[in-house]
Amino acid sequence: MNKRNIAKIGLVGVSACVSGWGGQVFGEEHARPNIVFMLADDHGPWAFGRGGSSDAITPNLDRLADEGGVFTHLFGPAAVCSPGRACLITGRYSTEVGVPDYLGEDPQIGLEQDFMTWPSLLKDAGYATALFGKWHLGEQDRHHPTAHGYQEFKGWRIGAGISKDPVIEIDGEDVKVKGYTPDILADYGVDFIKRHKDAPFLLSVHFWAPHANHGVKTEGDRTWLPLKDEDWLLFKDLDPVIPNPDYPKLDIHRVKRMTREYLASVHSVDRNVGRIMAVLDELHLADNTIVIYTADNGFNIGHNGIWHKGNGRKILTNNRSARPNLWDNSVRLPGIIRWPGVVASGEVYTDTVTSLDWFPTLCAAAGVDCSAYPVRGRNLYGFLQGRSADWNNSFFGQYKMWDWNQGGADMRTYRTPRWKLVRDFNGVISDELYYLYEDPSEWHNLIDVNEPQVQKYREMLNRKLMEQMREIDDPSLPDSHRD
């Protein structure tokens, strides 16, 4: 796909939006709920207490999970930041909206106004809307958050770059703000809630953390420091558990150093999640506020011998080369939702959902009809209440690297609870097939195994993959599979 000539995809597919819940606009009979949507940057789902980490210290995320529900199989349809965010806000796949990879090399590329977003629909329905933090969906004014439904914006069109004293766009001007980046964003969020406590509001807080800093290094390598003492000192001397210490030539020293800093950065987010939850309690808004915590993509530190995400880097003593991937740890997201009256306390959802589902779900919660738009996600209202018979647990994901990444991969995946196929249509990496039931860490690639049962599932998954690509007019669909 030529990066300067991305085709606009037409209104294809069937929208999953409905007018409220069960066909009724919710806002007609009830006060429309406030929505607090907190999005972390590069937060792997393994890195918080209720996600299973023995080393993470996340009391506020744990409290949020205990008062609401946790998704154990929430996936992002893309494996890096910009396409993950584009999928989330449009409810469509990254190739459909022209953002298949991270933005930054070509300032003219971004999320165009051709594509509807759920913040726009909520704004039009009377919600006060604000985004504080990282956008990363385009640098131009036509790509700006205020062109996509947010009435207020303080943050970064691309990214903060630093965990302390960031330069922030405020009222269209770049201003250096003293303080730690997560705290600053939470300050903005708390102020917004206080100003809009008497009307329905959508507050999006897009933390920069736990993304590593740009241009700041520890031991000559990327770092998450500086951090507040109350975050860093909890982990400074930690000897962390690492996922696969026997991985050949794994650079264990680097893995442990990165893990310490990363978990401290996660704690800085958790602490500020607690501040936002506290103001909801203080203003007696918690009972009528949906609170969601998730991330733009997953993350690896040592998993499969890499660190980072879909554009991973090997973390071996003899190799730091790139390793494009769609492993689960790059596309699986943390997911917590507290929705009083809908989600039971302590609920655990083990079925497969995706970040595409936020669009129809939040529109329905706000009493907004989005059925006119080609949204790929599913309204989760019935699912959240246990009414999800015949739920489809398959997952389709994409990662198309830009042309300027010479030799960049063009990957697609089709995943079921037991099997997973990954294909690279550029041939940069070998195709992959994993039997997740016995190999959840995706260590054993079965793509060339000639056993009849393995071949059967390989062919079935490939057929499903081609069907999904054909449905969304995927630009990488082989000509032989086009109608």
N, C-alpha and C positions, 0 to 999 in steps of 0.2 A: 504494500500500500504506500503510495507516495504521500509523504508527510504534508505536502503543500496542496494536495488535491484529494482531501478526504470526502468521499461521497456522503451526502445527506441521505440517511436511510428513511424511507417513507413510513407511513403509519401502518406497520404490519403487526400481525399477532393479535392476540385477544387480551384486552385489559382485565386485570384482576381486581380493579377497584369497584366498590359498590357504594351506594348512597347510604353511608352509615352502617349500622350493624343489622344484619338480617333484613336489609332492604329499607330500613327506617333511618332517617337522619337523627343521629344521637342528640344533637344540639336542640332538637325541638322539645324534648322532655326533660333534659338535664342541663345543668351548667356545663359548658364545654370545658374539658380539662386543660389546664396548663400543661406544657410539654417542656421538659428540660432534657436536652439531648447532648450528652457528653461523649466526645470522640477523642480517643487517645491516638497517638502517632507511633506505630510500630510496637504495639503492646501485644505480645504473644499470650494466648489464653492460658498457658501453663504458668504464667507469672503473677498469680494472685492466690490468696488463701483458698477460696472456694473453687479455684481452678485446679487445685491439687498440689501447689508448690509448698514444700516444707520450709523453704527459706524466705519466701516473700512475707512482708508484714503489711497487710492491707485491711486494717480493721473497718474502714468505712465502706470499701467495696464488699467486704464480707457482710457487714450489716445490711447494705442495700440488697444483697443476694438473699439474706435471711428474711427480709421483709417483703421480698418479691420472688422472682424466679431467675434461674440461670439456664442459659442455652449451652449444652455441651457440644453441639454440632452446628454452630453458626458459622457459615462460610462467606467470604467475600469473593465475588466472581472474578476478581483480578488480584494479582500478587504483589503489587506495589502501590504507592500512595495515590497519585493522581487518578488513575483509572478506578481504584477502589472508591475514592470519593465521588467520582462521576457516577458510578453505578448506584451508590447509596442515595444520592440526591435526585437522580432522574428515574430510578427504578428500571433502568435499561442497561444492556451490556455495553462494555467499553468501546467495542468497535462500532456500535450503533451511534454513539455520540461523539466519535472522533477523538477519544482520549484513551488510546490503548496502552500508553506507557507514561512514565513520569514526565512532567513538563519542566522546561527550563532552557533547553537548547535553542528552540525557536520561539521567540516571544509572541509571535502572531497566532500560535496554536492555543486553544483553550475551549472551554465549554461555551458554545454559542447559544444565543437566546432562542434559537429554533426549538430547543428542548425544554419542556415543562419540568419544573421542580416542585417538590411538595412544599417547601417554604413559600414559594410564590402563591400556591393555592391557599395556604393558610393565611397569608397576608391579605389576599383578596377577600377572604371570609371574615376578616375583622380581627385577626390575631395581631398583637404587637410582636415584631420579630427582630431578633438580633443575633449576630454571629461575632464571637470574640475568639480570635486565634487564627489558626492556619487554614487557609482556603485551598491553595495549590491547584486551582482549576483555570488559571490563565492570568496573564499580566495586564492585558489591555482593559480599558474602561468597559468595553462591551462584555467582558468576561467577569466583571466585578461582582462580588456577593450582592451588592445592592441592585444589580441587574437581574438577579435570580431569586428575589423574594425577601432579602434581608433589609429592613429599614435602617438598622444600625450596624456598623462594622468597625471594629478596632482589631487590627491584627496584621497578617502578612498575606499578600497575594500568592507568594510562593512558600516561604518558610521562615521561622524565626532565626535559625542558624545557631542559636546560643541559649544557654540555660540561665543566664544572668545579664541584666542591663540590656535588654533587646531594643532594637529600633523598631517602632510600631507605627503603622499607618493609622493616624487619627484625623478624622475629617479631611482626608485626602492628603495630609502632610505627614512626612516621616519624622517621628519624634523619638529620641532616645529616652527610655523610661527606666529609672533606677529600680532595682529589685530583682527578685527571682521570677523567671518567666511564668511558671504555673501559678504563683501567688498573684501576679498582676492580672492574669486572665480571670482568676476566681474573683478578684476585686471587682472587675467590670461586671461579672455575672451577678454578684450579690447586689451591686448598685442597680442593675437593670430590674431584678426581681422586686426590689423595694419600690422602684418607680412605677412598676406595672402590676402591683399586687391586686388591684381592683378590676382587672380586665384579663381576658384570656391572653396568654403570651406563649411564644415559642422562643426559648433561649437555647442557642447552640453554643457550647463551649468546646472548641477544638484545640486541645492541648498540643503543644509542641512535643512535650515529653511523652514517652521515654525515648524519643529519637535522639541519636547521638549528635553532639555538636559538630559544627563545621569549622574547620580551621583551628580547633583547640585539640591538643594531643596529650596523652599520658604515655610515657615510655615510647614515644615516637609513633603512637597509634591513636585511632579515634577514641574519644572519651565522652562520657556523660557529665563530667565535672566542669565547672563548679556546681555544687549543690549546698543547700542549707545544712548546717551541722545537724539539725534535728532529723534530717533525712540520711545524710552520709554516714554519720557516726554509728548508726545502727548496723551498718554493713561493712564498714572500713576493715574490720579484722575477721570478717566471715570467711570460713572455708566452705564454699558452696558445693552443694550436690550438683554434679553435671550429668547430662542425660546419657552419655555413652563414653565413659572413660577409656574403654578398650578399642575405640575406633582407631584404625591404623594411622600412626604419626599425628594424632590430634595434638594440637598445641595447648596442652592443659593449662599452662601458666596464663596464656592469653584468654582462654575460655573463663577461667576463674576471675581474672581481673575484670573482664567485661561484665561478667555476671554480677559481681559486687556493685559495680557502678550502675548497671542497668536496673537492678532491684532497688537501689536507692532512688533512682529517677522515678520508678514506678511508685515508690512511697511518696514522693513529692506530689504526684498526681492524686494519689489516694487521700492525702491530707487535705487537699483542696476540694476534692469531692465531698469530704466531710463538712467543709465550710459552706458549700452550696446547700447540702442537705440541712444544715443547721438553720440557715435563714428561712428555708421552707417551713421548718418546725416553728421557728420564732414567730413567723407571720401567719401561722395556722393555715398554710397552703398545702401541706403534704397530702391531705386526704383528697384533694382535687388536682393533683399534679402527677402526670406520668413522668417517671425518671428512667432514662435509658443510659447505659454505659456500654460502649463498644470501641472498636478501633477501625482504622482504614485497611489494615492488612495484618497478617501474623508476623512472627519473628522467630529467628533461630539464633542460638548461641551454642555452637557445638553440634547441634542436631544435624545428622547426615554429613558431618564434617565441614559445615559451613557456618558463617554468621551472616546476618542481614535477612533479606526476604526473597522475593522472586528473582531479583538481580543479586543473588548471593555471592559471597566470596569465600573461598576455601580457607579454613582456619587450621591449617596443618603446618607442621614444622618445616616441611619442604615445599609448600605450595600455597600461594595466596591468590591464585587465579580465579576468574569469574566462574560461577556455576549457575546459569539460569535454571529455574526450577518451578514446579507447581506442587511441591510436597505439601502435605497437610499443614505443617507448621508455618508455611508461608501464606496459606489462604484461610486457615481456620482462625476465627476471631473470638475474643472474649465477648460475652453477651449477658447483660443483666438488665432486667426490666422490673420496676416497681410500679404497679398499676392498681391502686386500691379499688376493691370491688370486682376486679376482673382476674388478677393473678393472685393465687393463694400464697401465703407466706411459706417460704422454703421450697417452692416448687422447683423441680429439675426437669427440663425438657431435653430429651435425648434424641428426638427426631431431627432431621435435617431441615434447617431454614437458612436463608441467605439475607444479605444486606439489601437485596432488591425488595424484600418484603416490608421494609420500613415505610416506603411510599404509600402503598394502599392501606396499610394498617393505621398509620398516623392520620391520613386523610379521613378514614372512617371514624376514628376516635374524635376528630374535630367536627364531624358532621359534614364533611366536604365530599361532593361527588366528583370523582376523578375518572369516571368511566369513559370519558372522551379521549383519553390518552393511552398510548400503547405501552402500558406498564407491564413488565415481565414478572414482578413479584406477586406474592399471594397475601391477601388480608389475613392476618394471624389471629383475629379476634376469637373465632371458634376454636382454633388450635390452642390458644392460651387457656381456654376453659375446658379443654379435654375433649372437645367435639371435633375430632380430626380423623374420622374414619377414612380408610383408603388413602392415607397421606403418602405422597410421592417423596421418597427419601433419596432420590438421585440428585446429583449436583453437576453442573456444567461450569467450567471456568476457562478464562483466557489470559494469555500474556503475550502480546505482540510487541516486540521491541522495535524502537524507531530505526529507520534506515541508517541514521548516523552511527548507530552501534554496529559497526562493521562485523558481519558474521552473527548478528543478533538473532536470537531464537524467536520462533513464532509458534507458541505452544497452545494446546487445548487439552482439557481434561474432562473425562466423564467418570463420575464416581458413584458407586452404590455403597451401602453399608459394608459389603464384603469385598468388593473388587474395585480397582481403580486403574484406568488407562490414561496415559499421558502421551500425546503425539507432538512432535516438533516438525512443522511443515517446512522449515528451513534446513532441517537435518543437522543443526548445530550440536544437539545432544541426541543420544539414542532414544527411541521410543521406550516407554516404560509400562510395565504391568505389575501390579502388586495385589497380593491376596491379603487384604487388610485384616481379615478375621484372625489370621495367624501371624501377620506381619504388620502391625499398626504403625511401626516406625519407618516403614517403606525402605527396608535395607536390602531386600532380595528381589531384583528385577527378573520377572518370569517371561519377559516378552519373547524370548527365543526358545522357551521350553516347548517341546513338541508332543507333550501328552495331550490326548484328545480332550480331556476336561478343561485344560488350560486354553487350548485353542478355541474351544466352544465359547468361553467367556471373553476371550480376546476379540473374537468376531462379533459377539453380541454387543460388547461395549463400543466397538468401532462403529457398528451400525447405528447405535443410539447417538454417538457423537456426531456422525454425519447428519442424522435427522435434526439434531439441535442446531447445528451450523446452518443447515438449509432453512430452518424456520426463521432465523434472524438475518438471513442473507449475509452470512459471515464472509468477508472478503477473501479468506484463506481456504474456503471450501474448494476442494479439487473439482475441476471441470467435469470429471467423470461422475460426480455425485449431484450435479445440478440438474434441475428438471428440464 
